[in-house]
Amino acid sequence: MTYAVLAIVLGLVLLIGGGELLVSHAVRLAAKARVAPLFIGLVVVGFGTSAPELVASIEAVRAGAPAIAWGNIVGSNIANTLLVLGGASLVAPIRVAAAGRMRDPVVGLFAALLLCGVAVAGLSGLMLGLALVGLLLVYIAYCFKAERTPPPHESAAPDMVPQGWFRPLAGAAIGLVLLIFGGRILVDGATDLARLAGMSETLIGLTIVAVGTSLPELVASLAAARKGESEVALGSVTGSNLYNILFIGGTTMALSGEPVPVELWPFDLVVMAASAAVLTMLVYWKKGLPRWCAAMFLLAYAGFLAMLAAG
């Protein structure tokens, strides 16, 4: 028991540290490559904060426990929406005035409903997993076209090897290594704990693994809220949720070939979809999340965890 708990703690520390290191240095690399800032937020920050979920899910599949991977995906999305955004809006009301504010929440709701449909139908397989990943790539390509801004002095020949590339490259590589080892240690500890405590692997994925791997989004969103960067706080969560379902879910399905665990339907998947729907409606009607949403979201998450424990 002691070894399992220590392994989970160490794995979470490595995952969080590796994710933060990867994101910070990847942003520097993207800036040096003169990629549009909005595209950086979607691809680099979204993928970077979802990297712990990705590594943990892949390691779960390799360990023969895909239920942990799916529990991690669904639980992370619920934690992102209710816990992360709830905490961020408690620090400062989230207001989004951008004209395209509805794009990511609407697509995120579509992805949540799509996953529910896949689970109900019992669909699985390599091709379906690749199709989910393909949907994300199409969305990224659309956003790149919509958000791309020309770099300054576009007519000038770009500097292919600018000075100062080594440090961000090395930092991103170290972050990736920490993520890989952290994910392996975390899943091993979570699996052992599930067996020792008599808990299902799905429940471990929904709680310990999901909350732990959502910490990068929580830290980033709280920091953005304190600085008044509401769009960053909201965008990091909606983008991460998309990556979780389409990329991580698609990868998990392609590698394991197994359908979404029946234990997740209807309760957990419905909570995930309902959270996405409430978020979309609030962004549409309120143009963000007022502070009273913090209490609503945090209470809803506490109720979700209580029902998991009781069930």
N, C-alpha and C positions, 0 to 999 in steps of 0.2 A: 504493500500500500504506500509506504513512504517513498519507494523508488518511483512509483507511478506518478505521485503528486509532484515530486521534484522534477521528473521528466517533463511534465506538462508546464510547470513554471519556467524551466529552462527553455523549452521549445517556444513558449510565448515570447520570452525575452528576445530570443534570436530572431523570431519572425518579425516582431515589431521593430527591433533595431535594424534588421536587414531591409525591411520595407521602407523605413524612413531614409536609410542611406541610399537605397536604389532610387527613390523618388527624387530626392534632393539633387543627386548628381545627374539623373536622367533629364531633369528640367534644365540644368546647365548645358548639357549636351544639345538639347533641342534648341535652346536659345542661340548657341554657337552655330547651329545649322540653319538659323534664320527661319524656323518654322513659326507659323502664326500662333499667337498666344492662346486663342480659343481652341485650336487644334491640340496644343500642348496639354491643356486642361483635360480634354476628352481622352486622348490616347495615353499620355505619359502619366498624369496624375491618376486618372481612372484605373489604368492597368496597374500602376504602382501600388495603390492602396488595396487593390484586389489581389495582388500577388500572394499575400499570406493565404487567402482562401484557395487560390489556385494550387499552390504547393501542397497545402494540407490535404486538399481533395485528391490530387494525384498520388500522394503518398498513401492515402487511405485505400485507393483502388489497388495500388501495388501490394498493400498489406492484406488484400482480400476482404476489405471492409468498405464496400461502396456505400453502405447505408450511412456511414459517418460523413462521406463526401456529400451526399444529397442533404443530410441533416445540416451540414455546415453551410451549404448554399442557401437553403431556405431560411435557416436560422439567422444567417448573416444579413440577409435582406430585411428580415423583420427587425433585427437589432439596428441596422443602418437607419431605417425609416423612423422607428419609434424611439429608440434609445439615443442614437447619434443626433438626429434632427431635433428630438425633444430636448436634449441637453444644450444644443446650439441655440435654439430659440429661447431657452431659459436664460442664457447669457445675454442675448440681444435678439430682438425681433428680426426675423429674416424677411427682407423685402426685396423683391426682384422686379425691376422696371423694364428689363430688356424685352424687346419685341418677340424674341424667340424663346421666351421662358417656358412655354408649354411643350416644346419639342421633346426634351428628354423625359419629363414625367409621363407624357402620353405614350411614348415608345416603351418606357419602363412598365407601364400598366399593361400594354399589349404583350410584352414578354412574360409578365407574371400570369396573365390569362392563358397564354400559349402553353406555358409549363403545366398549368392546371389541366388543360385539355390533353396534353401528352400523358400525364399521370393517369387521368381517368380512362383513357383509351388503352393504357398499358403498352404504349409504343416504346420501342427501343431499337438499338442497332447502330452500327458504324455510320451508315449513311445519314440517319436522322441526327446523330451527334455532329457530323460534319456540316449538315444543313443549318444547325443552330449557330455554329461558328461562322458559317458563310453569311448568315443574316447580320451578324455583328460587323463583319468586314464590309458589307454593303452599306450599312449605316455609317460606319467610319468614313468610307469613301464619299458618301453624300455630305457629311458634315465638313469634310476637308474641302469639298468644292464650294459649299455654302459659306464657310468661315475664312477661307484662304485670303490672305492679304499679301500683296506684292512686297518683297523685301526692298529696303532702301537701296538706291543705286542699282536697280535691276539690270541695267545694261552693262554694268561693270563685271569683269570676270571674277567669279567667286574665289576666295582663298581656300583651296582644298585642304590644306593642312595648317590651320591657324595655331598659333602658340597657345599652350595651356590646355590641350586636349587630354594629356595623360592623366591628370588628377581626377577629372570627372569620369573618365573611362575606368580607371582603377577603382574608384569609389562605387560605381555601379556594379562592377564585377564582384567586389567584396560583398555588397549588399545581396546580390543574387546567391552567392555561396551561403551566406548566413540564412537566407530564406530556405534553401534546399535542406540544409542540415536541421534548421529549426522545425520545418514541417515534418521531417522524418521522426525527430525526437518527440514532437507533440503528439503525433498520431499513435506512436508506440505507447506513450504514457496514457493517452485517452483510451486506447483499446484495452490495456491492462486494467485501468480503473473501472471500465465498464464491466469487465468480467468479475473483478473482485467485489464490486458493489452490487452485482446482480442487475445492473441497469442495461437497457438496450443500447446498442451502438448508435441508433438513430437519436436517442435522447441525449447522449453525450455530444453528438455532432450539433444538435440544436442549441445546446447550452454552453458548455465549456469551450468547445472549439469555435463555435459561431461568435460568441462574445469576444473571445480572445483575439480572433483574426479580424474583428471589426474595430479594434482599438486604433489602428492607424487612421481610419475614417473619423473616429471620434476626436482624436487629438487634432487632426487637420481642421475639422469643422468648428471645434471650440476656438481654435486660434483664429480662424477666419471671422467668426462671429465677434470676437473681441476687437478685431481690427476694423469692423464694419464692412467686411467683404462678404455680403450676404450671398451673392451669386456663386462665390467659390464654395461656401458651405453647402448650398443646395446642389450645385453641380457635382461636387465630389461624391455625394451620396447617390444621386440619380445615375451618374455614370458608373459608379461601382456596382450598383444593383444590376445594371445592364450587363456588365462583364460577368457578374456572378451567374446569371441565368444562361446567357447565350454562349459565352466563351468557356467558363468553368463547367457549367452544366453540359454543354456540348462535348467538351473534352472528356468529362467523366463518363458520359454515355458511350462515346466512341471507344474509350479504353476498356470499359467493363462489359459493354454489350448488354447490360441489365437495365430494366425499366426503373422508373422512380419508385422507391419503396412504398408499399401500400400503407405503412404506418403514418405517412405524411398526409394522407387524404382521409377525411376532408379537412380536419382541424388546422394543421400547420399551413398547408397550401392556401386555404381560404383566408387565414389571418394575413399571410403574405400579400395576396391579391387585394384584400380589403384595405390593407395599409397603403398600398400603391394607389388605390382608387381615392381614398381620403386625401392623400397628399396631392394628387392631381386636381381634385376639386378645390382644395384650399389655395393652390397656386393660381387656379383660374379665377376664383371669386375674390380672394383676398390679396392676390398678387404677392404671395409669400406666406409666412407662418407667423401670426401674432404671438405674443408671449403666452397667452392663455393656451395656445396649442402645446406648450411645453408640458403643462400639467396633464392635459389629455393624452399626449403621446406616452409620457413616462408612466402614467397610471395604467394605460393599456398594456405597456410592456411588462409591468409588474404583474398584472393580471394574467398575461400570457405565461409567464414563468411559474406563477402559482398553479395554474391549471396543468402545466406540464408535470410539476411536482406531485400534484394530487392524482394525476392520471397514471 
